Amino acid sequence: MRRVLALVLAAVLGATLSGCKVMQRISEESYRNAVTDGVVAELKKRDIRLKARPSCRTPKIGDTVRVACTATTKAGQPVVVTGTALGADGAHPVEEYTVTVAGRQVLDQGCLGLGCS
């Protein structure tokens, strides 16, 4: 999953730098999908089920891509996801993700989903 996120981040930045608005939107959507897939997988490993996929925004500042997502558990608890990819325009971005459920931190790590330890 980490490689997928790195490739998607590279595509987001490539599309941004190229000025192609259609490709930029597609790449940003791909990154948001990769993050939401990872969040769903990580929470499932912890026996936390969501009502629906998280809703995410991906503001970019310089070579840093941030992601902010919200969701609700099936039990009605709010879920907040924040993430940062530093050096996103390089070959090896440094990622960090935090997930809270009802204000309690359940995840703080540098990758999400399959292949993440």
C-alpha positions as CSV (number, residue, x, y, z in Angstrom):
1,M,0.0,0.0,0.0
2,R,2.9,2.3,0.8
3,R,4.2,2.0,-2.8
4,V,0.7,2.7,-4.1
5,L,0.4,5.9,-2.0
6,A,3.9,7.0,-3.2
7,L,2.9,6.4,-6.9
8,V,-0.4,8.2,-6.4
9,L,1.4,11.1,-4.7
10,A,3.8,11.4,-7.6
11,A,0.9,11.4,-10.0
12,V,-0.8,14.2,-8.0
13,L,2.2,16.3,-8.1
14,G,3.0,15.6,-11.7
15,A,-0.5,16.6,-12.7
16,T,-0.3,19.7,-10.5
17,L,3.0,20.8,-12.0
18,S,1.8,20.1,-15.6
19,G,-1.2,22.3,-15.1
20,C,-3.6,19.7,-16.3
21,K,-6.7,20.3,-14.2
22,V,-8.5,17.1,-15.3
23,M,-5.5,14.9,-14.4
24,Q,-5.0,16.8,-11.1
25,R,-8.5,16.0,-10.1
26,I,-8.1,12.3,-11.1
27,S,-4.8,12.0,-9.2
28,E,-6.1,13.7,-6.1
29,E,-9.2,11.4,-6.1
30,S,-6.8,8.4,-6.5
31,Y,-4.9,9.5,-3.5
32,R,-8.0,10.0,-1.4
33,N,-9.2,6.5,-2.5
34,A,-5.9,5.0,-1.4
35,V,-6.1,6.7,1.9
36,T,-9.7,5.7,2.5
37,D,-9.0,2.1,1.5
38,G,-6.1,2.1,4.0
39,V,-8.2,3.6,6.8
40,V,-11.0,1.1,6.3
41,A,-8.5,-1.8,6.4
42,E,-6.6,-0.5,9.5
43,L,-9.9,0.1,11.4
44,K,-11.2,-3.4,10.3
45,K,-8.0,-5.0,11.8
46,R,-9.0,-3.3,15.1
47,D,-12.7,-4.5,14.8
48,I,-13.9,-0.9,14.1
49,R,-16.5,-0.8,11.4
50,L,-17.6,2.3,9.5
51,K,-21.1,3.3,8.3
52,A,-19.6,4.5,5.1
53,R,-16.2,5.3,3.5
54,P,-14.4,8.3,5.0
55,S,-14.9,11.7,3.2
56,C,-11.6,13.3,2.6
57,R,-10.0,16.6,1.5
58,T,-6.4,16.8,0.2
59,P,-4.9,20.3,0.4
60,K,-1.4,20.7,-1.0
61,I,1.1,23.2,0.2
62,G,4.5,23.2,-1.6
63,D,5.8,19.6,-1.7
64,T,3.6,18.6,1.2
65,V,0.2,16.9,0.7
66,R,-2.2,16.8,3.6
67,V,-5.2,14.7,3.9
68,A,-8.1,15.2,6.3
69,C,-11.0,12.8,6.5
70,T,-14.1,12.2,8.6
71,A,-16.4,9.2,9.0
72,T,-18.7,7.6,11.6
73,T,-18.5,4.2,13.1
74,K,-21.5,1.8,12.9
75,A,-21.9,2.6,16.6
76,G,-22.2,6.3,15.8
77,Q,-18.8,7.5,17.0
78,P,-17.0,10.2,15.0
79,V,-13.8,9.2,13.2
80,V,-11.1,11.8,12.2
81,V,-8.2,11.0,10.0
82,T,-5.3,13.3,9.4
83,G,-2.2,12.6,7.3
84,T,0.8,14.3,5.8
85,A,3.1,13.3,3.0
86,L,6.3,15.4,3.2
87,G,8.5,15.5,0.1
88,A,5.5,14.3,-1.9
89,D,7.2,15.4,-5.2
90,G,10.2,13.2,-4.5
91,A,10.8,9.5,-4.9
92,H,10.5,8.7,-1.2
93,P,7.8,10.8,0.5
94,V,7.6,10.5,4.3
95,E,4.1,9.8,5.4
96,E,2.4,10.0,8.7
97,Y,-1.3,9.2,9.5
98,T,-3.3,9.6,12.7
99,V,-6.8,8.2,13.3
100,T,-9.0,9.0,16.2
101,V,-12.4,7.4,17.1
102,A,-14.6,9.4,19.5
103,G,-11.5,11.5,20.4
104,R,-9.4,8.5,21.3
105,Q,-6.3,7.9,19.1
106,V,-6.4,4.4,17.6
107,L,-3.6,4.7,15.0
108,D,-0.5,6.8,14.5
109,Q,1.8,5.4,11.9
110,G,3.7,6.1,8.6
111,C,1.6,3.8,6.4
112,L,-1.9,2.5,5.9
113,G,-3.5,-0.7,4.8
114,L,-1.9,-3.8,3.1
115,G,1.7,-4.4,3.9
116,C,1.7,-1.9,6.7
117,S,3.1,-3.1,10.0
